Amino acid sequence: MTVTRVDKDFDNLTLTLVAEFDAPVERVWWLWADPRRLERWWGPPSHPATVLEHDLSPGGTVTYFMTGPDGDRSHGWWRVTSVEPPGSLEFTDGFADQHGRPTSGMTTRVRVRLVAHGGGTRMEVRSVFSSLEHMETVVRWGAPEAFAQAVGQMDALL
């Protein structure tokens, strides 16, 4: 499997996922940079994503929803804070209503790093939560496992 490690650090409010791919950094980057490719892996297999807006520039916005097995939709948003193709992306992630407007104060700062490693690419996604309660809630919902499943879909797209 692509994912080599998922570390939960409740003291520092971080969740770090590490994955390795047999593809160059530029190809892995396009899985983030192309909205049609992003939606093919961003949600876990049981909750595929649909990307509505995709502006990967500083200050840009990404809006999306994930559709569950029963047709229920969970909306989310990113506010891009930094982007340096093809090696790094930083954004704030949060929940949204059906129009893409933020709905809660629970936000996560996300840092993505892609580096050449062993003839392929090593990807590190580090999430920093807004509070211990937020992190505990997300972990209780099974988000670390769901995200690992989502990232696990990337290999087939490379």
Secondary structure, DSSP 8 states (H G I E B T S, - for coil): --EEEEEEETTTTEEEEEEEESS-HHHHHHHHHSHHHHTTTSS-TTS-EEEEEE--STT-EEEEEEE-TTS-EEEEEEEEEEEETTTEEEEEEEEE-TTS-EEEEEEEEEEEEEEEETTEEEEEEEEEES-HHHHHHHHHTTHHHHHHHHHTTHHHH-
